[in-house]
């Protein structure tokens, strides 16, 4: 069904290509990166989400006025 929708909508066409991420899942591993860079401080997920939303809200406010 997504393939048919992709004939008319570019977003649906891209979704077909990326569907495997939803179907099978994905595990991200930064072991190789840590080997090359050493210790890298990571922002905790909840903090990153909160800071991103705060930034988006401030950009929206700046654009509005």
Biopython code that builds the backbone (N, CA, C, O; Angstrom):
import numpy as np
from Bio.PDB.StructureBuilder import StructureBuilder

atoms = [
    (1, "UNK", "N", (0.818, -1.182, 0.000)),
    (1, "UNK", "CA", (0.000, 0.000, 0.000)),
    (1, "UNK", "C", (0.869, 1.256, 0.000)),
    (1, "UNK", "O", (0.563, 2.237, -0.677)),
    (2, "UNK", "N", (1.970, 1.210, 0.778)),
    (2, "UNK", "CA", (2.867, 2.366, 0.803)),
    (2, "UNK", "C", (3.506, 2.610, -0.557)),
    (2, "UNK", "O", (3.715, 3.757, -0.952)),
    (3, "UNK", "N", (3.814, 1.546, -1.265)),
    (3, "UNK", "CA", (4.414, 1.687, -2.597)),
    (3, "UNK", "C", (3.457, 2.391, -3.556)),
    (3, "UNK", "O", (3.879, 3.223, -4.358)),
    (4, "UNK", "N", (2.190, 2.063, -3.474)),
    (4, "UNK", "CA", (1.197, 2.710, -4.331)),
    (4, "UNK", "C", (1.100, 4.188, -3.960)),
    (4, "UNK", "O", (1.076, 5.048, -4.841)),
    (5, "UNK", "N", (1.045, 4.488, -2.662)),
    (5, "UNK", "CA", (0.985, 5.882, -2.224)),
    (5, "UNK", "C", (2.248, 6.631, -2.656)),
    (5, "UNK", "O", (2.193, 7.823, -2.956)),
    (6, "UNK", "N", (3.387, 5.928, -2.688)),
    (6, "UNK", "CA", (4.645, 6.535, -3.105)),
    (6, "UNK", "C", (4.659, 6.984, -4.547)),
    (6, "UNK", "O", (5.472, 7.829, -4.921)),
    (7, "UNK", "N", (3.778, 6.441, -5.365)),
    (7, "UNK", "CA", (3.693, 6.892, -6.759)),
    (7, "UNK", "C", (3.201, 8.334, -6.849)),
    (7, "UNK", "O", (3.474, 9.029, -7.827)),
    (8, "UNK", "N", (2.476, 8.779, -5.825)),
    (8, "UNK", "CA", (1.862, 10.100, -5.854)),
    (8, "UNK", "C", (2.440, 11.063, -4.821)),
    (8, "UNK", "O", (2.226, 12.272, -4.908)),
    (9, "UNK", "N", (3.169, 10.532, -3.846)),
    (9, "UNK", "CA", (3.660, 11.367, -2.745)),
    (9, "UNK", "C", (5.109, 10.999, -2.433)),
    (9, "UNK", "O", (5.408, 9.852, -2.099)),
    (10, "UNK", "N", (6.003, 11.978, -2.543)),
    (10, "UNK", "CA", (7.418, 11.739, -2.290)),
    (10, "UNK", "C", (7.723, 11.297, -0.873)),
    (10, "UNK", "O", (8.629, 10.493, -0.654)),
    (11, "UNK", "N", (6.975, 11.815, 0.092)),
    (11, "UNK", "CA", (7.179, 11.415, 1.477)),
    (11, "UNK", "C", (6.874, 9.933, 1.661)),
    (11, "UNK", "O", (7.615, 9.226, 2.343)),
    (12, "UNK", "N", (5.808, 9.469, 1.068)),
    (12, "UNK", "CA", (5.463, 8.043, 1.160)),
    (12, "UNK", "C", (6.519, 7.194, 0.461)),
    (12, "UNK", "O", (6.831, 6.092, 0.915)),
    (13, "UNK", "N", (7.068, 7.698, -0.636)),
    (13, "UNK", "CA", (8.114, 6.975, -1.362)),
    (13, "UNK", "C", (9.342, 6.807, -0.458)),
    (13, "UNK", "O", (9.948, 5.736, -0.429)),
    (14, "UNK", "N", (9.707, 7.859, 0.275)),
    (14, "UNK", "CA", (10.835, 7.771, 1.198)),
    (14, "UNK", "C", (10.519, 6.831, 2.360)),
    (14, "UNK", "O", (11.396, 6.106, 2.831)),
    (15, "UNK", "N", (9.283, 6.844, 2.816)),
    (15, "UNK", "CA", (8.880, 5.967, 3.911)),
    (15, "UNK", "C", (9.057, 4.500, 3.528)),
    (15, "UNK", "O", (9.454, 3.683, 4.359)),
    (16, "UNK", "N", (8.765, 4.170, 2.281)),
    (16, "UNK", "CA", (8.958, 2.793, 1.809)),
    (16, "UNK", "C", (10.427, 2.403, 1.958)),
    (16, "UNK", "O", (10.739, 1.296, 2.396)),
    (17, "UNK", "N", (11.337, 3.327, 1.589)),
    (17, "UNK", "CA", (12.761, 3.027, 1.669)),
    (17, "UNK", "C", (13.247, 2.883, 3.109)),
    (17, "UNK", "O", (14.178, 2.121, 3.368)),
    (18, "UNK", "N", (12.635, 3.600, 4.048)),
    (18, "UNK", "CA", (13.084, 3.588, 5.430)),
    (18, "UNK", "C", (12.273, 2.654, 6.320)),
    (18, "UNK", "O", (12.522, 2.578, 7.524)),
    (19, "UNK", "N", (11.321, 1.955, 5.753)),
    (19, "UNK", "CA", (10.418, 1.124, 6.554)),
    (19, "UNK", "C", (11.143, 0.039, 7.351)),
    (19, "UNK", "O", (10.668, -0.365, 8.413)),
    (20, "UNK", "N", (12.268, -0.428, 6.860)),
    (20, "UNK", "CA", (12.994, -1.482, 7.572)),
    (20, "UNK", "C", (13.366, -1.048, 8.983)),
    (20, "UNK", "O", (13.501, -1.891, 9.870)),
    (21, "UNK", "N", (13.533, 0.252, 9.206)),
    (21, "UNK", "CA", (13.863, 0.742, 10.543)),
    (21, "UNK", "C", (12.714, 0.503, 11.523)),
    (21, "UNK", "O", (12.946, 0.261, 12.707)),
    (22, "UNK", "N", (11.482, 0.572, 11.031)),
    (22, "UNK", "CA", (10.321, 0.334, 11.874)),
    (22, "UNK", "C", (10.047, -1.155, 12.024)),
    (22, "UNK", "O", (9.572, -1.608, 13.065)),
    (23, "UNK", "N", (10.346, -1.898, 10.990)),
    (23, "UNK", "CA", (10.027, -3.321, 10.953)),
    (23, "UNK", "C", (11.010, -4.163, 11.770)),
    (23, "UNK", "O", (10.591, -5.081, 12.474)),
    (24, "UNK", "N", (12.297, -3.866, 11.688)),
    (24, "UNK", "CA", (13.313, -4.702, 12.313)),
    (24, "UNK", "C", (14.010, -4.041, 13.495)),
    (24, "UNK", "O", (14.636, -4.734, 14.297)),
    (25, "UNK", "N", (13.923, -2.769, 13.619)),
    (25, "UNK", "CA", (14.625, -2.078, 14.684)),
    (25, "UNK", "C", (16.077, -1.829, 14.311)),
    (25, "UNK", "O", (16.562, -2.294, 13.280)),
    (26, "UNK", "N", (16.745, -1.100, 15.156)),
    (26, "UNK", "CA", (18.111, -0.704, 14.862)),
    (26, "UNK", "C", (18.848, -0.526, 16.180)),
    (26, "UNK", "O", (18.329, 0.094, 17.108)),
    (27, "UNK", "N", (20.041, -1.061, 16.260)),
    (27, "UNK", "CA", (20.867, -0.887, 17.448)),
    (27, "UNK", "C", (22.070, -0.047, 17.038)),
    (27, "UNK", "O", (22.831, -0.417, 16.144)),
    (28, "UNK", "N", (22.223, 1.074, 17.699)),
    (28, "UNK", "CA", (23.355, 1.954, 17.416)),
    (28, "UNK", "C", (24.478, 1.638, 18.393)),
    (28, "UNK", "O", (24.246, 1.474, 19.591)),
    (29, "UNK", "N", (25.695, 1.555, 17.872)),
    (29, "UNK", "CA", (26.852, 1.231, 18.687)),
    (29, "UNK", "C", (27.958, 2.227, 18.371)),
    (29, "UNK", "O", (28.339, 2.389, 17.211)),
    (30, "UNK", "N", (28.469, 2.888, 19.390)),
    (30, "UNK", "CA", (29.513, 3.880, 19.160)),
    (30, "UNK", "C", (30.905, 3.383, 19.569)),
    (30, "UNK", "O", (31.801, 4.186, 19.827)),
    (31, "UNK", "N", (31.081, 2.077, 19.628)),
    (31, "UNK", "CA", (32.364, 1.499, 20.074)),
    (31, "UNK", "C", (33.524, 1.950, 19.191)),
    (31, "UNK", "O", (34.580, 2.310, 19.711)),
    (32, "UNK", "N", (33.357, 1.939, 17.879)),
    (32, "UNK", "CA", (34.436, 2.356, 16.978)),
    (32, "UNK", "C", (34.757, 3.836, 17.156)),
    (32, "UNK", "O", (35.923, 4.231, 17.131)),
    (33, "UNK", "N", (33.736, 4.642, 17.333)),
    (33, "UNK", "CA", (33.940, 6.069, 17.537)),
    (33, "UNK", "C", (34.685, 6.330, 18.845)),
    (33, "UNK", "O", (35.601, 7.152, 18.885)),
    (34, "UNK", "N", (34.293, 5.629, 19.917)),
    (34, "UNK", "CA", (34.980, 5.786, 21.198)),
    (34, "UNK", "C", (36.428, 5.323, 21.110)),
    (34, "UNK", "O", (37.299, 5.883, 21.776)),
    (35, "UNK", "N", (36.690, 4.312, 20.300)),
    (35, "UNK", "CA", (38.064, 3.833, 20.114)),
    (35, "UNK", "C", (38.929, 4.927, 19.503)),
    (35, "UNK", "O", (40.086, 5.095, 19.888)),
    (36, "UNK", "N", (38.378, 5.662, 18.562)),
    (36, "UNK", "CA", (39.144, 6.720, 17.886)),
    (36, "UNK", "C", (39.215, 8.013, 18.688)),
    (36, "UNK", "O", (40.254, 8.674, 18.709)),
    (37, "UNK", "N", (38.109, 8.383, 19.352)),
    (37, "UNK", "CA", (38.057, 9.677, 20.031)),
    (37, "UNK", "C", (38.322, 9.617, 21.523)),
    (37, "UNK", "O", (38.603, 10.644, 22.142)),
    (38, "UNK", "N", (38.238, 8.440, 22.106)),
    (38, "UNK", "CA", (38.352, 8.346, 23.550)),
    (38, "UNK", "C", (37.010, 8.683, 24.191)),
    (38, "UNK", "O", (35.954, 8.535, 23.577)),
    (39, "UNK", "N", (37.077, 9.138, 25.434)),
    (39, "UNK", "CA", (35.838, 9.439, 26.152)),
    (39, "UNK", "C", (35.196, 10.717, 25.594)),
    (39, "UNK", "O", (35.856, 11.750, 25.471)),
    (40, "UNK", "N", (33.943, 10.636, 25.270)),
    (40, "UNK", "CA", (33.167, 11.782, 24.804)),
    (40, "UNK", "C", (31.960, 11.907, 25.723)),
    (40, "UNK", "O", (31.202, 10.952, 25.894)),
    (41, "UNK", "N", (31.783, 13.093, 26.317)),
    (41, "UNK", "CA", (30.651, 13.313, 27.207)),
    (41, "UNK", "C", (29.376, 13.336, 26.387)),
    (41, "UNK", "O", (29.295, 14.018, 25.365)),
    (42, "UNK", "N", (28.382, 12.588, 26.839)),
    (42, "UNK", "CA", (27.112, 12.501, 26.131)),
    (42, "UNK", "C", (26.024, 13.205, 26.930)),
    (42, "UNK", "O", (25.992, 13.139, 28.158)),
    (43, "UNK", "N", (25.148, 13.869, 26.220)),
    (43, "UNK", "CA", (23.994, 14.499, 26.863)),
    (43, "UNK", "C", (22.945, 13.431, 27.119)),
    (43, "UNK", "O", (22.581, 12.694, 26.202)),
    (44, "UNK", "N", (22.452, 13.331, 28.350)),
    (44, "UNK", "CA", (21.383, 12.362, 28.617)),
    (44, "UNK", "C", (20.167, 12.628, 27.720)),
    (44, "UNK", "O", (19.861, 13.780, 27.409)),
    (45, "UNK", "N", (19.494, 11.581, 27.315)),
    (45, "UNK", "CA", (18.381, 11.675, 26.368)),
    (45, "UNK", "C", (17.334, 12.692, 26.815)),
    (45, "UNK", "O", (16.939, 13.560, 26.036)),
    (46, "UNK", "N", (16.884, 12.589, 28.070)),
    (46, "UNK", "CA", (15.825, 13.488, 28.560)),
    (46, "UNK", "C", (16.276, 14.952, 28.496)),
    (46, "UNK", "O", (15.485, 15.828, 28.147)),
    (47, "UNK", "N", (17.541, 15.218, 28.829)),
    (47, "UNK", "CA", (18.054, 16.585, 28.753)),
    (47, "UNK", "C", (18.105, 17.080, 27.311)),
    (47, "UNK", "O", (17.768, 18.230, 27.029)),
    (48, "UNK", "N", (18.524, 16.212, 26.411)),
    (48, "UNK", "CA", (18.594, 16.594, 24.997)),
    (48, "UNK", "C", (17.226, 16.922, 24.428)),
    (48, "UNK", "O", (17.075, 17.889, 23.681)),
    (49, "UNK", "N", (16.236, 16.127, 24.774)),
    (49, "UNK", "CA", (14.875, 16.383, 24.294)),
    (49, "UNK", "C", (14.369, 17.708, 24.860)),
    (49, "UNK", "O", (13.819, 18.532, 24.129)),
    (50, "UNK", "N", (14.558, 17.909, 26.168)),
    (50, "UNK", "CA", (14.092, 19.143, 26.809)),
    (50, "UNK", "C", (14.769, 20.370, 26.197)),
    (50, "UNK", "O", (14.106, 21.363, 25.899)),
    (51, "UNK", "N", (16.088, 20.300, 26.011)),
    (51, "UNK", "CA", (16.824, 21.437, 25.444)),
    (51, "UNK", "C", (16.424, 21.696, 24.003)),
    (51, "UNK", "O", (16.354, 22.849, 23.580)),
    (52, "UNK", "N", (16.161, 20.648, 23.249)),
    (52, "UNK", "CA", (15.722, 20.816, 21.866)),
    (52, "UNK", "C", (14.367, 21.498, 21.802)),
    (52, "UNK", "O", (14.163, 22.409, 21.000)),
    (53, "UNK", "N", (13.442, 21.061, 22.645)),
    (53, "UNK", "CA", (12.108, 21.676, 22.668)),
    (53, "UNK", "C", (12.209, 23.135, 23.102)),
    (53, "UNK", "O", (11.555, 23.999, 22.518)),
    (54, "UNK", "N", (13.023, 23.420, 24.123)),
    (54, "UNK", "CA", (13.215, 24.809, 24.563)),
    (54, "UNK", "C", (13.747, 25.671, 23.420)),
    (54, "UNK", "O", (13.277, 26.789, 23.209)),
    (55, "UNK", "N", (14.729, 25.145, 22.685)),
    (55, "UNK", "CA", (15.297, 25.882, 21.556)),
    (55, "UNK", "C", (14.243, 26.128, 20.473)),
    (55, "UNK", "O", (14.135, 27.231, 19.937)),
    (56, "UNK", "N", (13.471, 25.089, 20.160)),
    (56, "UNK", "CA", (12.439, 25.230, 19.132)),
    (56, "UNK", "C", (11.403, 26.289, 19.530)),
    (56, "UNK", "O", (10.965, 27.084, 18.698)),
    (57, "UNK", "N", (11.020, 26.288, 20.799)),
    (57, "UNK", "CA", (10.048, 27.265, 21.272)),
    (57, "UNK", "C", (10.623, 28.678, 21.201)),
    (57, "UNK", "O", (9.907, 29.613, 20.841)),
    (58, "UNK", "N", (11.905, 28.850, 21.540)),
    (58, "UNK", "CA", (12.508, 30.171, 21.476)),
    (58, "UNK", "C", (12.650, 30.646, 20.030)),
    (58, "UNK", "O", (12.480, 31.834, 19.755)),
    (59, "UNK", "N", (12.956, 29.739, 19.106)),
    (59, "UNK", "CA", (13.020, 30.096, 17.680)),
    (59, "UNK", "C", (11.645, 30.507, 17.169)),
    (59, "UNK", "O", (11.516, 31.452, 16.390)),
    (60, "UNK", "N", (10.631, 29.796, 17.612)),
    (60, "UNK", "CA", (9.259, 30.119, 17.191)),
    (60, "UNK", "C", (8.878, 31.507, 17.698)),
    (60, "UNK", "O", (8.279, 32.295, 16.967)),
    (61, "UNK", "N", (9.225, 31.803, 18.945)),
    (61, "UNK", "CA", (8.927, 33.111, 19.523)),
    (61, "UNK", "C", (9.677, 34.222, 18.796)),
    (61, "UNK", "O", (9.118, 35.286, 18.530)),
    (62, "UNK", "N", (10.952, 33.967, 18.474)),
    (62, "UNK", "CA", (11.758, 34.962, 17.773)),
    (62, "UNK", "C", (11.200, 35.240, 16.378)),
    (62, "UNK", "O", (11.203, 36.384, 15.923)),
    (63, "UNK", "N", (10.726, 34.206, 15.708)),
    (63, "UNK", "CA", (10.178, 34.379, 14.357)),
    (63, "UNK", "C", (8.843, 35.126, 14.378)),
    (63, "UNK", "O", (8.494, 35.826, 13.427)),
    (64, "UNK", "N", (8.099, 34.963, 15.484)),
    (64, "UNK", "CA", (6.769, 35.586, 15.575)),
    (64, "UNK", "C", (6.862, 37.065, 15.928)),
    (64, "UNK", "O", (5.950, 37.834, 15.623)),
    (65, "UNK", "N", (7.935, 37.458, 16.555)),
    (65, "UNK", "CA", (7.911, 38.838, 16.970)),
    (65, "UNK", "C", (9.196, 39.449, 17.134)),
    (65, "UNK", "O", (9.280, 40.625, 17.486)),
]
sb = StructureBuilder()
sb.init_structure("model")
sb.init_model(0)
sb.init_chain("A")
sb.init_seg("    ")
for serial, (resi, resn, name, xyz) in enumerate(atoms, 1):
    if name == "N":
        sb.init_residue(resn, " ", resi, " ")
    sb.init_atom(name, np.array(xyz, "f"), 0.0, 1.0, " ", f" {name:<3s}", serial, name[0])
structure = sb.get_structure()
